[in-house]
C-alpha cells in the first residue's frame, strides 16, 4: 500500500505552503534546496514542516490538499496546532 501525504510548510516570510506528495522526504528536500526555481517556496526559504497527514488513497489526499489551500490562515493554524474543536467555527462566515 503506497502512502500519500498532505503537508504544510511554514515559510521564512511567515506564509504557509500546502502540498501533496507520495515521497515526503524527497519533496521536503526539494523545497529546502530550491530544486524547483518556480516553486512558491523557492524565495521563501528556509521552510519548516509544521503539519503532515498520511493517506492511503491519493485521490482523497489531493482533495484534502485543495480544501486546505482554500482555508484561512486561522483555520490552517488551528489544524497545525491540533485544535480540531476550533475548525468548525473558523469555517463560518460572519455577515
Phi, psi and omega per residue, in radians:
X1 nan 2.139 -3.129
X2 -1.566 2.303 3.137
X3 -1.629 2.619 3.002
X4 -2.151 2.724 -3.077
X5 -2.294 2.408 2.891
X6 -1.804 2.337 -3.072
X7 -2.426 2.730 3.060
X8 -2.199 2.281 3.068
X9 -1.903 2.459 2.967
X10 -1.696 2.174 -3.069
X11 -1.613 2.892 -3.094
X12 -1.109 -0.394 3.103
X13 -1.578 0.219 3.091
X14 1.293 0.210 3.052
X15 -1.570 2.951 3.118
X16 -2.013 2.496 3.050
X17 -2.117 2.245 3.113
X18 -1.940 2.337 -3.133
X19 -2.513 3.051 3.101
X20 -2.378 2.491 -3.114
X21 -2.759 2.818 3.022
X22 -1.799 -0.115 3.103
X23 -2.359 1.561 -3.010
X24 -1.118 -0.770 -3.120
X25 -1.074 -0.777 3.127
X26 -1.111 -0.761 -3.101
X27 -1.158 -0.680 3.094
X28 -1.117 -0.689 3.076
X29 -1.069 -0.750 -3.135
X30 -1.083 -0.755 3.105
X31 -1.111 -0.808 -3.065
X32 -1.172 -0.617 -3.072
X33 -1.565 -0.147 -3.099
X34 1.296 0.578 -3.082
X35 -0.968 -0.744 3.114
X36 -1.849 1.948 -3.075
X37 -1.189 -0.385 3.137
X38 -1.603 -0.013 -3.103
X39 -1.247 2.559 3.121
X40 -0.911 -0.667 -3.032
X41 -1.420 -0.181 -3.022
X42 -0.951 -0.867 -3.119
X43 -1.590 0.128 -3.103
X44 -2.066 0.413 3.117
X45 -1.446 2.650 0.080
X46 -1.356 2.755 3.102
X47 -2.017 2.717 -3.141
X48 -2.276 2.278 3.063
X49 -1.265 2.083 -3.115
X50 -2.012 -0.205 3.129
X51 -2.749 2.474 2.983
X52 -2.612 2.619 3.114
X53 -2.507 2.366 -3.120
X54 -1.631 2.519 3.083
X55 -2.344 2.566 3.046
X56 -1.700 -0.156 -3.139
X57 -2.121 1.986 -3.083
X58 -1.082 -0.591 3.137
X59 -1.093 -0.746 3.109
X60 -1.177 -0.662 3.109
X61 -1.080 -0.792 3.135
X62 -1.112 -0.751 3.109
X63 -1.091 -0.686 3.124
X64 -1.162 -0.746 3.093
X65 -1.019 -0.824 -3.141
X66 -1.055 -0.690 3.136
X67 -1.134 -0.843 -3.105
X68 -1.114 -0.649 3.139
X69 -1.036 -0.475 3.140
X70 -1.469 -0.187 -3.071
X71 -1.277 2.731 3.040
X72 -1.246 2.870 3.076
X73 -1.033 -0.751 -3.124
X74 -1.061 -0.716 -3.130
X75 -1.212 -0.697 3.073
X76 -1.083 -0.712 -3.137
X77 -1.185 -0.583 3.052
X78 -1.108 -0.741 3.096
X79 -1.095 -0.822 3.138
X80 -1.028 -0.681 -3.095
X81 -1.547 0.182 3.139
X82 1.020 0.521 3.113
X83 -1.648 1.182 -3.033
X84 -1.143 -0.487 3.130
X85 -1.142 -0.477 -3.115
X86 -1.385 -0.337 -3.035
X87 -1.019 -0.787 -3.127
X88 -1.073 -0.710 -3.130
X89 -1.212 -0.562 3.127
X90 -1.289 -0.260 3.114
X91 -1.458 -0.302 -3.091
X92 -1.403 2.442 3.105
X93 -1.645 2.479 3.086
X94 -1.685 2.300 -3.118
X95 -1.980 nan nan
